[in-house]
Amino acid sequence: MIVDFKTLLGVVLRPFMFALYFLSGFTPRSPRRWVFGSWSGKRFADNSAALFEHVLSQDQSGIKAVWISHDRGVLRALAERGCVAHAPWSPRGMLACLTAGVFVFDGLTKDVNHWLSRGAKKVLLRHGVGIKKVERAIEHPGHRLYQLFHGSLWQRVFWGYLLPWHLVRPDLMIATSPDHAAQGQAYYDVDASRIVITGFPRNDVLLSAGAEDIDERIRPMITEARSRELPVFLYMPTFRDDDSRFDFPLAELEQMAARRGIMLFVKLHFVDGLRQKSFVPDPEGNLRLLDPAIDASEVFPVAAGLISDYSSVVFDFVLTEKPVIFFVPDIDEYLRHSRSFYYNFEEITPGPKAKTLDELETAIAAAVEHGLGEWTERYDAVLSRLHTYRDAGASERTYQAIIERFVPSVTGSAAGRLTKSATS
């Protein structure tokens, strides 16, 4: 068995890190300094990135926004734009985390720097509106998070030692609707007063009129699809807790895309990225692999449809009102070995379910020819249930919610009167 040296070192140093966490609660913190992070500090993406961009656009807000990341490429790209961005254990990164009054993250405090977060207000923006259960709602006894929250005393102590960031209850959490807020209460065991319905900041670009902000890594692929007059379908499966149970049939999907006359963009989940390295697409074929680190929402405006399974990406994509197909060949094993579902799967999924490649091909053909077709009514019901707002105002609503809760001296029009000198 190969043990990652950094992981092993982190486990050995845990007692010191817990002491550091405790001490971080005594440093003076400014409510006007906010630190942001995403995906364990490895990406600039998701709701955190969208809100970070929005805060930067508020020239006179008096809020100092700092991005924290382990990724040198992310830090370099942000620095070239004139943004403040630091590594979590660099002197400036540590100073930013120790003096920040607000930590903003998508999933866990380790998106920024868990060990320097005590004493700060934690704002959870969340990864999505999930079908599968997460955190405290996981029901499989063999899952480490089930054992952390519901296991024996020794299991809870063991996993609490290794995964303490999962025990953090956010001071503020956003949701897309009352239904989604109730889901958040179950997952994070927080009072309803800590949840505010804003919508997701990352969807503001998607819902902006005429928006088409395309990552430079994707742009050549979209240009190619357009030159070949091929509709683009995006395949985005979620990860499996036991990744040995399902292999994504990329070669077969490439052949199917050619038969159907579509261009298929495949983006595996960030934690599954290594699994696609053994497959090399035909440069003349109809399948292209996307970098798992990109923000796939930038493909949404140009995609003709989405293929997914149990991923929360579905409920972002439905805002486009374009077809979604659920490719679920392993659904029985997924439910048995990985996760149970928060929602009734048939009720909450507004699109055909395909368990075989033949069924998937049939569903794609129907989507190309008829669009939403028979699923239009279900789409409307899902949108009403899960998206209170369908506009480009989520970032501003989220920003104002943080201001009102944690920066009492900066409210409404007063925020606009603060000068940049207040950020120093």
VEXDREN-2710 file (C-alpha; in Angstrom, 1 decimal):
% VEXDREN-2710
k/r/px/py/pz
1/MET/0.0/0.0/0.0
2/ILE/1.4/3.4/-1.0
3/VAL/0.9/6.1/1.6
4/ASP/1.0/9.8/0.5
5/PHE/3.8/11.5/2.5
6/LYS/1.9/14.7/3.0
7/THR/-1.1/12.9/4.3
8/LEU/1.0/10.8/6.7
9/LEU/2.8/14.0/7.9
10/GLY/-0.5/15.7/8.4
11/VAL/-1.7/12.8/10.6
12/VAL/1.5/12.8/12.7
13/LEU/1.3/16.6/13.2
14/ARG/-2.4/16.6/14.2
15/PRO/-1.8/17.4/17.9
16/PHE/0.2/20.4/17.0
17/MET/-2.5/21.4/14.4
18/PHE/-5.3/21.2/17.0
19/ALA/-3.2/23.4/19.3
20/LEU/-2.8/25.9/16.4
21/TYR/-6.5/25.8/15.7
22/PHE/-7.3/26.6/19.4
23/LEU/-4.8/29.5/19.4
24/SER/-6.2/30.9/16.2
25/GLY/-9.3/31.8/18.1
26/PHE/-7.5/34.5/20.0
27/THR/-6.2/36.6/17.1
28/PRO/-7.9/39.9/16.4
29/ARG/-10.1/39.6/13.4
30/SER/-11.6/42.2/11.1
31/PRO/-15.1/41.7/9.8
32/ARG/-14.1/43.6/6.7
33/ARG/-11.4/41.0/5.7
34/TRP/-12.9/38.0/4.0
35/VAL/-10.8/35.0/2.9
36/PHE/-12.2/32.7/0.1
37/GLY/-11.3/29.2/-1.0
38/SER/-12.8/26.3/-3.1
39/TRP/-12.3/22.6/-3.5
40/SER/-9.8/22.0/-0.8
41/GLY/-7.8/25.0/-2.0
42/LYS/-7.1/23.4/-5.4
43/ARG/-9.4/25.4/-7.7
44/PHE/-10.7/28.9/-8.5
45/ALA/-14.3/27.9/-9.2
46/ASP/-17.8/27.4/-8.0
47/ASN/-19.8/29.7/-5.7
48/SER/-16.8/31.0/-3.9
49/ALA/-15.1/32.2/-7.0
50/ALA/-18.3/33.9/-8.2
51/LEU/-18.8/35.7/-4.9
52/PHE/-15.1/36.7/-4.8
53/GLU/-15.5/38.3/-8.2
54/HIS/-18.6/40.1/-7.1
55/VAL/-16.9/41.5/-3.9
56/LEU/-14.1/42.8/-6.0
57/SER/-16.6/44.6/-8.2
58/GLN/-17.8/46.6/-5.2
59/ASP/-15.2/49.3/-5.4
60/GLN/-16.3/51.2/-2.4
61/SER/-17.5/48.4/-0.2
62/GLY/-14.6/48.5/2.3
63/ILE/-14.3/44.7/2.2
64/LYS/-10.8/43.2/1.7
65/ALA/-11.2/40.0/-0.3
66/VAL/-8.3/37.5/-0.3
67/TRP/-8.2/34.2/-2.3
68/ILE/-6.4/31.3/-0.6
69/SER/-5.2/28.4/-2.7
70/HIS/-2.5/25.7/-2.7
71/ASP/-2.4/25.8/-6.5
72/ARG/0.4/28.0/-7.9
73/GLY/-1.3/28.3/-11.2
74/VAL/-4.4/29.7/-9.5
75/LEU/-2.3/32.1/-7.5
76/ARG/-0.4/33.3/-10.5
77/ALA/-3.5/33.8/-12.6
78/LEU/-5.1/35.9/-9.9
79/ALA/-2.0/37.9/-9.3
80/GLU/-1.8/38.8/-13.0
81/ARG/-5.3/40.2/-12.7
82/GLY/-4.3/42.3/-9.7
83/CYS/-6.2/40.2/-7.2
84/VAL/-4.9/39.4/-3.7
85/ALA/-4.2/35.7/-3.5
86/HIS/-1.9/33.7/-1.2
87/ALA/-1.0/30.1/-0.4
88/PRO/-2.5/29.0/2.9
89/TRP/0.8/28.5/4.7
90/SER/2.7/31.4/3.2
91/PRO/3.4/34.2/5.7
92/ARG/0.9/36.5/4.0
93/GLY/-1.7/33.7/3.6
94/MET/-1.4/32.8/7.3
95/LEU/-1.7/36.5/8.3
96/ALA/-4.8/36.9/6.1
97/CYS/-6.5/33.8/7.6
98/LEU/-5.6/34.8/11.2
99/THR/-7.0/38.3/10.8
100/ALA/-10.0/37.5/8.6
101/GLY/-13.4/37.9/10.2
102/VAL/-15.2/35.9/7.6
103/PHE/-14.2/32.6/5.9
104/VAL/-16.1/31.9/2.7
105/PHE/-16.0/28.4/1.2
106/ASP/-18.0/26.0/-0.9
107/GLY/-17.7/22.8/1.1
108/LEU/-15.4/22.8/4.1
109/THR/-13.2/25.1/6.1
110/LYS/-10.2/23.3/4.6
111/ASP/-11.1/24.9/1.3
112/VAL/-9.4/27.9/2.9
113/ASN/-7.3/26.9/6.0
114/HIS/-9.2/25.0/8.6
115/TRP/-6.5/25.2/11.2
116/LEU/-6.5/29.0/11.2
117/SER/-10.3/29.5/11.2
118/ARG/-11.4/29.4/14.8
119/GLY/-12.9/32.7/15.8
120/ALA/-14.0/33.7/12.2
121/LYS/-17.5/33.6/10.9
122/LYS/-17.9/30.7/8.6
123/VAL/-20.0/31.1/5.4
124/LEU/-20.9/27.9/3.5
125/LEU/-21.9/28.5/-0.1
126/ARG/-22.4/24.8/-0.8
127/HIS/-21.6/22.7/-3.9
128/GLY/-25.1/22.3/-5.1
129/VAL/-28.6/21.0/-4.7
130/GLY/-27.8/17.3/-4.3
131/ILE/-29.8/14.2/-5.1
132/LYS/-27.5/12.0/-3.0
133/LYS/-27.2/12.4/0.8
134/VAL/-24.1/14.0/2.3
135/GLU/-22.6/14.7/5.7
136/ARG/-24.8/13.9/8.6
137/ALA/-27.5/12.4/6.4
138/ILE/-25.3/9.5/5.0
139/GLU/-26.9/6.2/6.0
140/HIS/-24.3/3.6/5.0
141/PRO/-22.6/2.3/8.2
142/GLY/-19.3/1.6/6.4
143/HIS/-19.0/5.2/5.2
144/ARG/-16.4/7.3/7.2
145/LEU/-18.8/10.2/7.6
146/TYR/-21.6/7.9/8.9
147/GLN/-19.0/6.7/11.5
148/LEU/-17.9/10.2/12.3
149/PHE/-21.5/11.4/13.1
150/HIS/-23.3/8.2/14.1
151/GLY/-20.7/5.6/14.8
152/SER/-19.3/4.2/18.1
153/LEU/-17.4/6.5/20.4
154/TRP/-14.1/5.2/19.0
155/GLN/-15.2/5.7/15.4
156/ARG/-16.3/9.2/16.2
157/VAL/-13.0/10.0/17.9
158/PHE/-10.9/8.4/15.2
159/TRP/-12.6/10.2/12.3
160/GLY/-12.9/13.4/14.3
161/TYR/-9.1/13.4/14.6
162/LEU/-8.7/12.8/10.9
163/LEU/-11.5/14.9/9.5
164/PRO/-12.3/17.7/12.0
165/TRP/-13.5/20.2/9.3
166/HIS/-16.6/18.1/8.8
167/LEU/-17.6/18.9/12.4
168/VAL/-17.8/22.6/11.7
169/ARG/-21.3/24.1/11.7
170/PRO/-21.4/27.2/9.5
171/ASP/-22.6/30.5/10.9
172/LEU/-24.3/31.3/7.6
173/MET/-25.4/29.0/4.8
174/ILE/-27.0/29.9/1.5
175/ALA/-29.8/27.9/-0.3
176/THR/-31.7/28.1/-3.5
177/SER/-35.2/27.6/-2.1
178/PRO/-37.0/26.6/1.1
179/ASP/-36.8/23.0/0.0
180/HIS/-33.0/23.2/-0.4
181/ALA/-32.7/25.1/3.0
182/ALA/-34.4/22.1/4.7
183/GLN/-31.9/19.8/3.1
184/GLY/-29.1/22.0/4.5
185/GLN/-30.5/21.8/8.0
186/ALA/-30.4/18.0/7.8
187/TYR/-26.9/17.8/6.5
188/TYR/-25.2/20.4/8.7
189/ASP/-27.4/20.4/11.8
190/VAL/-27.9/24.1/11.9
191/ASP/-30.8/26.3/12.9
192/ALA/-33.0/27.6/10.1
193/SER/-32.1/31.2/11.2
194/ARG/-28.6/30.5/9.8
195/ILE/-29.8/29.8/6.3
196/VAL/-30.7/32.5/3.8
197/ILE/-32.3/31.9/0.4
198/THR/-30.2/33.7/-2.2
199/GLY/-29.6/31.3/-5.1
200/PHE/-26.1/30.3/-6.2
201/PRO/-23.7/33.0/-7.2
202/ARG/-22.1/30.8/-9.8
203/ASN/-25.4/30.8/-11.7
204/ASP/-25.5/34.6/-12.2
205/VAL/-23.4/34.4/-15.3
206/LEU/-25.6/31.6/-16.6
207/LEU/-28.7/33.7/-16.1
208/SER/-27.2/36.9/-17.5
209/ALA/-28.7/37.9/-20.8
210/GLY/-26.5/36.8/-23.6
211/ALA/-23.8/35.4/-21.3
212/GLU/-21.2/33.2/-22.9
213/ASP/-18.0/33.3/-20.8
214/ILE/-16.0/30.4/-22.1
215/ASP/-12.7/29.1/-20.5
216/GLU/-9.8/29.4/-23.0
217/ARG/-9.2/25.7/-22.5
218/ILE/-12.7/24.9/-23.8
219/ARG/-13.0/27.5/-26.5
220/PRO/-11.1/25.6/-29.3
221/MET/-13.4/22.5/-28.7
222/ILE/-16.5/24.6/-29.0
223/THR/-15.1/26.3/-32.2
224/GLU/-14.5/22.8/-33.6
225/ALA/-18.0/21.6/-32.8
226/ARG/-19.5/24.7/-34.4
227/SER/-17.4/24.3/-37.5
228/ARG/-18.5/20.7/-37.9
229/GLU/-22.1/21.8/-37.1
230/LEU/-22.4/19.3/-34.3
231/PRO/-24.7/19.9/-31.3
232/VAL/-22.7/19.7/-28.0
233/PHE/-23.8/17.4/-25.2
234/LEU/-22.0/17.5/-21.9
235/TYR/-21.5/14.3/-19.9
236/MET/-20.8/15.0/-16.2
237/PRO/-21.1/12.0/-13.9
238/THR/-20.5/12.3/-10.2
239/PHE/-17.8/10.4/-8.3
240/ARG/-18.4/7.1/-6.6
241/ASP/-17.3/6.6/-3.0
242/ASP/-15.8/3.2/-4.1
243/ASP/-14.5/4.1/-7.5
244/SER/-13.7/0.4/-8.3
245/ARG/-17.4/-0.2/-8.8
246/PHE/-18.0/1.7/-12.1
247/ASP/-15.9/2.4/-15.1
248/PHE/-17.0/5.2/-17.3
249/PRO/-17.4/3.6/-20.8
250/LEU/-15.5/6.4/-22.7
251/ALA/-14.6/4.3/-25.8
252/GLU/-18.3/3.2/-26.3
253/LEU/-19.5/6.8/-25.7
254/GLU/-17.1/8.0/-28.4
255/GLN/-18.6/5.6/-30.9
256/MET/-22.1/6.5/-29.9
257/ALA/-21.4/10.2/-30.3
258/ALA/-20.2/9.6/-33.8
259/ARG/-23.3/7.6/-34.7
260/ARG/-25.6/10.2/-33.3
261/GLY/-23.9/13.1/-34.9
262/ILE/-23.1/15.0/-31.7
263/MET/-20.0/16.3/-30.0
264/LEU/-19.7/14.8/-26.6
265/PHE/-17.7/16.8/-24.0
266/VAL/-16.8/14.6/-21.0
267/LYS/-15.9/16.1/-17.6
268/LEU/-15.4/13.7/-14.8
269/HIS/-15.7/14.8/-11.2
270/PHE/-12.6/16.6/-9.9
271/VAL/-11.7/13.6/-7.6
272/ASP/-12.1/11.2/-10.6
273/GLY/-9.7/13.1/-12.9
274/LEU/-7.0/10.5/-12.9
275/ARG/-9.4/7.8/-14.2
276/GLN/-9.6/9.4/-17.6
277/LYS/-5.9/9.4/-18.3
278/SER/-5.9/5.8/-19.8
279/PHE/-8.3/6.9/-22.5
280/VAL/-7.0/8.9/-25.5
281/PRO/-9.9/10.3/-27.7
282/ASP/-9.6/10.1/-31.5
283/PRO/-8.6/13.6/-32.6
284/GLU/-11.0/13.1/-35.6
285/GLY/-13.7/11.7/-33.5
286/ASN/-16.7/13.1/-31.6
287/LEU/-15.6/13.0/-28.0
288/ARG/-13.5/15.5/-26.1
289/LEU/-12.2/15.3/-22.5
290/LEU/-12.4/18.4/-20.5
291/ASP/-10.0/19.3/-17.7
292/PRO/-11.7/18.2/-14.5
293/ALA/-10.5/21.5/-12.9
294/ILE/-12.4/23.8/-15.2
295/ASP/-15.8/25.3/-14.4
296/ALA/-18.1/23.3/-16.6
297/SER/-20.9/25.8/-16.2
298/GLU/-19.1/27.8/-18.9
299/VAL/-20.2/25.1/-21.3
300/PHE/-23.8/25.3/-20.3
301/PRO/-24.9/28.2/-22.5
302/VAL/-23.5/26.5/-25.7
303/ALA/-24.6/22.9/-24.8
304/ALA/-27.6/21.4/-26.3
305/GLY/-28.1/19.0/-23.4
306/LEU/-26.6/17.4/-20.3
307/ILE/-26.0/13.8/-19.5
308/SER/-25.4/13.1/-15.8
309/ASP/-26.5/10.7/-13.1
310/TYR/-26.7/11.6/-9.3
311/SER/-24.8/14.9/-9.6
312/SER/-26.0/18.2/-8.3
313/VAL/-24.9/19.8/-11.6
314/VAL/-28.3/18.7/-12.9
315/PHE/-30.1/21.4/-10.8
316/ASP/-27.9/24.1/-12.1
317/PHE/-28.3/23.0/-15.7
318/VAL/-32.1/23.0/-15.5
319/LEU/-32.0/26.8/-15.3
320/THR/-31.1/26.7/-19.0
321/GLU/-34.4/24.8/-19.7
322/LYS/-32.5/22.4/-22.0
323/PRO/-32.7/18.6/-21.9
324/VAL/-31.1/16.5/-19.2
325/ILE/-30.6/12.7/-19.6
326/PHE/-29.8/10.5/-16.6
327/PHE/-27.3/7.8/-17.5
328/VAL/-27.6/5.4/-14.5
329/PRO/-26.3/1.9/-15.4
330/ASP/-25.1/1.3/-11.8
331/ILE/-27.9/2.9/-9.8
332/ASP/-28.7/-0.3/-7.8
333/GLU/-25.1/-0.8/-6.8
334/TYR/-24.7/2.9/-6.1
335/LEU/-27.6/2.8/-3.7
336/ARG/-26.4/-0.4/-2.1
337/HIS/-22.7/0.5/-1.7
338/SER/-22.3/4.3/-1.9
339/ARG/-25.1/6.7/-1.0
340/SER/-28.9/6.9/-0.5
341/PHE/-30.9/9.7/-2.0
342/TYR/-32.4/12.7/-0.3
343/TYR/-35.1/13.1/-2.9
344/ASN/-37.3/10.5/-4.6
345/PHE/-35.1/9.9/-7.7
346/GLU/-38.0/9.5/-10.2
347/GLU/-39.9/12.5/-8.8
348/ILE/-37.0/15.0/-8.8
349/THR/-35.3/14.1/-12.1
350/PRO/-36.8/15.9/-15.1
351/GLY/-35.5/13.6/-17.9
352/PRO/-35.3/10.1/-19.2
353/LYS/-33.4/7.4/-17.3
354/ALA/-31.0/5.3/-19.3
355/LYS/-29.4/2.1/-17.9
356/THR/-27.8/0.9/-21.1
357/LEU/-25.8/2.6/-23.9
358/ASP/-28.7/1.8/-26.3
359/GLU/-31.2/3.6/-24.1
360/LEU/-28.8/6.5/-23.7
361/GLU/-28.5/6.7/-27.5
362/THR/-32.3/6.7/-27.9
363/ALA/-32.6/9.4/-25.3
364/ILE/-30.0/11.6/-27.0
365/ALA/-31.8/11.2/-30.4
366/ALA/-35.1/12.3/-28.8
367/ALA/-33.4/15.3/-27.1
368/VAL/-31.9/16.5/-30.4
369/GLU/-35.2/16.2/-32.2
370/HIS/-37.7/17.3/-29.6
371/GLY/-35.8/19.2/-26.9
372/LEU/-37.6/18.9/-23.5
373/GLY/-40.5/17.3/-25.2
374/GLU/-42.6/15.3/-22.7
375/TRP/-40.5/16.5/-19.8
376/THR/-41.5/20.2/-20.0
377/GLU/-44.1/19.9/-17.1
378/ARG/-41.6/18.1/-14.9
379/TYR/-39.0/20.8/-15.6
380/ASP/-41.4/23.5/-14.5
381/ALA/-42.2/21.6/-11.3
382/VAL/-38.5/21.1/-10.4
383/LEU/-37.6/24.7/-11.1
384/SER/-40.4/26.0/-8.9
385/ARG/-39.4/23.6/-6.1
386/LEU/-35.6/24.2/-6.1
387/HIS/-35.1/27.7/-7.5
388/THR/-36.9/30.6/-5.7
389/TYR/-34.9/33.1/-7.8
390/ARG/-34.2/32.7/-11.5
391/ASP/-32.2/35.9/-12.1
392/ALA/-28.6/37.1/-12.0
393/GLY/-28.8/38.5/-8.5
394/ALA/-27.6/35.7/-6.3
395/SER/-24.1/37.2/-5.7
396/GLU/-25.6/40.5/-4.5
397/ARG/-28.1/38.8/-2.2
398/THR/-25.3/36.6/-0.7
399/TYR/-23.0/39.6/-0.3
400/GLN/-25.7/41.6/1.4
401/ALA/-26.6/38.7/3.7
402/ILE/-23.0/38.4/4.9
403/ILE/-22.8/42.2/5.3
404/GLU/-26.0/42.3/7.4
405/ARG/-25.0/39.4/9.6
406/PHE/-21.3/40.0/10.2
407/VAL/-20.4/43.6/9.3
408/PRO/-23.0/45.6/11.2
409/SER/-21.2/48.9/10.5
410/VAL/-21.6/48.3/6.7
411/THR/-25.3/48.2/5.8
412/GLY/-27.1/49.2/2.6
413/SER/-25.9/52.5/1.1
414/ALA/-23.4/52.9/3.9
415/ALA/-21.3/50.2/2.3
416/GLY/-20.9/52.4/-0.8
417/ARG/-19.6/55.3/1.3
418/LEU/-16.7/53.4/2.8
419/THR/-13.3/54.2/1.2
420/LYS/-10.7/51.8/0.1
421/SER/-8.5/53.0/3.0
422/ALA/-10.7/50.9/5.3
423/THR/-9.3/47.7/3.7
424/SER/-5.8/48.3/4.8
END
